[in-house]
Amino acid sequence: MAPASYKRTAHRWRLLLLMLFAVFCAFGSFWLVQVMQGDENAAGFNAGNEPDYIVDNFSWVRMSEAGKPRYVISGERLTHRPVDNTALVDKPVVQSLTDEHPPMTMTSNSALVSQNQNQIDLTGNVDIRRPAAPGAEPMRIRTEVLTILPDDEIAKTDKPVHMTLGAASVDAVGMVANNATQQIALGGRGKMTYPPRQSRASPQASH
């Protein structure tokens, strides 16, 4: 009787061990699946934050509704990130190409282009130049930060601005420039400097 009882007890222990082993394997498999899924999700998240393409020495033309070039953005390098559909541009050059007004060229150290918001943020040594045109003197504006709304033809900043118009110059804090209306509003207490008036020509000596 004892040997039979011993065999049944041993059989029960083996069955219990097999069941525990099966449960352990099932739990281990579940844990492994969760870890793998977590790694895949993390990899997918990181991949979404990584640039999806980089272009060197690029040029991008934005067309108007009439099918004419409206402005051109070029630069040394463009790095696009798909998460928020933005592009970081090194050494950007923004040129307006409207037929109604003289063209303007804007440069800076870097730019952040948000296609969803239709906005360009220039940063570092921002330089705006407009050549002389019939009825308009040459203009240059320098600041450190500038936000451009291309479709509205508006450029604005709340940083110090130095502007030269012909031979005159203006220093102010804050600016809103509307290229469509050719109007510039300067904020804060500004300082304007006019060139000295030219002395009248002395009368010629009579012969």
TAZI-V313356 format. One record per residue. N is the residue number from 0. RES is the residue in one small letter. SS is DSSP state (2 for helix, 1 for strand, 0 for the rest). PSI is psi in degrees with one decimal (NA if undefined). Layout:
N_RES_SS_PSI / N_RES_SS_PSI
//
This chain:
0_m_0_-39.1 / 1_a_2_-44.0 / 2_p_2_-39.5 / 3_a_2_-43.1 / 4_s_2_-38.7 / 5_y_2_-40.1 / 6_k_2_-42.1 / 7_r_2_-41.0 / 8_t_2_-42.3 / 9_a_2_-39.0 / 10_h_2_-41.1 / 11_r_2_-40.0 / 12_w_2_-42.0 / 13_r_2_-40.0 / 14_l_2_-40.9 / 15_l_2_-41.4 / 16_l_2_-39.6 / 17_l_2_-41.6 / 18_m_2_-43.6 / 19_l_2_-40.5 / 20_f_2_-40.5 / 21_a_2_-42.7 / 22_v_2_-41.9 / 23_f_2_-42.3 / 24_c_2_-41.2 / 25_a_2_-44.9 / 26_f_2_-40.7 / 27_g_2_-40.7 / 28_s_2_-41.8 / 29_f_2_-42.8 / 30_w_2_-40.5 / 31_l_2_-41.2 / 32_v_2_-43.3 / 33_q_2_-41.7 / 34_v_2_-43.3 / 35_m_2_-41.9 / 36_q_2_-40.3 / 37_g_2_-41.1 / 38_d_2_-39.0 / 39_e_2_-41.9 / 40_n_2_-43.0 / 41_a_2_-41.2 / 42_a_2_-40.1 / 43_g_2_-39.5 / 44_f_2_-45.6 / 45_n_2_-38.4 / 46_a_2_-34.3 / 47_g_2_-27.9 / 48_n_2_-14.4 / 49_e_0_151.6 / 50_p_1_140.4 / 51_d_1_-18.2 / 52_y_1_152.3 / 53_i_1_130.7 / 54_v_1_128.9 / 55_d_1_144.0 / 56_n_1_59.3 / 57_f_1_166.1 / 58_s_1_126.2 / 59_w_1_125.1 / 60_v_1_128.0 / 61_r_1_123.8 / 62_m_1_152.2 / 63_s_0_174.2 / 64_e_0_-25.4 / 65_a_0_-1.5 / 66_g_0_16.9 / 67_k_0_149.7 / 68_p_1_129.9 / 69_r_1_-46.5 / 70_y_1_159.0 / 71_v_1_133.7 / 72_i_1_124.4 / 73_s_1_167.1 / 74_g_1_174.8 / 75_e_1_-35.3 / 76_r_1_139.3 / 77_l_1_125.4 / 78_t_1_114.3 / 79_h_1_136.8 / 80_r_1_123.1 / 81_p_0_-19.2 / 82_v_0_-51.5 / 83_d_0_10.8 / 84_n_0_49.4 / 85_t_1_159.5 / 86_a_1_131.2 / 87_l_1_126.6 / 88_v_1_130.8 / 89_d_1_132.0 / 90_k_0_59.9 / 91_p_0_154.1 / 92_v_1_117.9 / 93_v_1_124.3 / 94_q_1_126.3 / 95_s_1_142.1 / 96_l_0_30.0 / 97_t_0_144.8 / 98_d_0_-21.2 / 99_e_0_-26.5 / 100_h_0_160.0 / 101_p_0_143.8 / 102_p_0_148.3 / 103_m_1_144.8 / 104_t_1_128.5 / 105_m_1_129.9 / 106_t_1_159.5 / 107_s_0_178.6 / 108_n_0_-41.0 / 109_s_1_166.4 / 110_a_1_145.9 / 111_l_1_115.5 / 112_v_1_118.4 / 113_s_1_106.9 / 114_q_0_-30.4 / 115_n_0_-39.3 / 116_q_0_-2.3 / 117_n_0_58.0 / 118_q_1_142.7 / 119_i_1_124.3 / 120_d_1_110.7 / 121_l_1_140.3 / 122_t_1_134.0 / 123_g_1_112.2 / 124_n_1_50.6 / 125_v_1_128.7 / 126_d_1_119.5 / 127_i_1_128.8 / 128_r_1_134.8 / 129_r_1_120.2 / 130_p_0_165.8 / 131_a_0_146.6 / 132_a_1_165.0 / 133_p_0_118.8 / 134_g_0_4.9 / 135_a_1_131.2 / 136_e_0_159.6 / 137_p_0_144.4 / 138_m_1_144.1 / 139_r_1_133.7 / 140_i_1_132.2 / 141_r_1_136.8 / 142_t_1_-175.1 / 143_e_1_-27.1 / 144_v_1_135.9 / 145_l_1_131.4 / 146_t_1_127.0 / 147_i_1_130.6 / 148_l_1_92.9 / 149_p_2_-43.5 / 150_d_2_-29.1 / 151_d_2_-6.1 / 152_e_0_42.9 / 153_i_1_136.5 / 154_a_1_134.3 / 155_k_1_155.9 / 156_t_1_156.1 / 157_d_1_14.0 / 158_k_1_166.9 / 159_p_1_142.0 / 160_v_1_137.5 / 161_h_1_119.6 / 162_m_1_135.9 / 163_t_1_135.9 / 164_l_1_104.5 / 165_g_0_-124.5 / 166_a_0_-6.0 / 167_a_1_156.2 / 168_s_1_152.2 / 169_v_1_136.4 / 170_d_1_131.2 / 171_a_1_172.9 / 172_v_1_111.6 / 173_g_1_143.6 / 174_m_1_144.7 / 175_v_1_115.9 / 176_a_1_128.2 / 177_n_1_106.7 / 178_n_0_-25.1 / 179_a_0_-39.9 / 180_t_0_-4.2 / 181_q_0_38.5 / 182_q_1_142.5 / 183_i_1_124.5 / 184_a_1_123.1 / 185_l_1_140.3 / 186_g_0_169.1 / 187_g_0_-173.0 / 188_r_0_110.6 / 189_g_0_166.7 / 190_k_1_123.2 / 191_m_1_135.8 / 192_t_1_122.6 / 193_y_0_147.9 / 194_p_0_153.4 / 195_p_0_144.9 / 196_r_0_142.3 / 197_q_0_134.9 / 198_s_0_143.3 / 199_r_0_143.1 / 200_a_0_134.6 / 201_s_0_144.8 / 202_p_0_143.2 / 203_q_0_145.3 / 204_a_0_138.3 / 205_s_0_144.1 / 206_h_0_NA
//
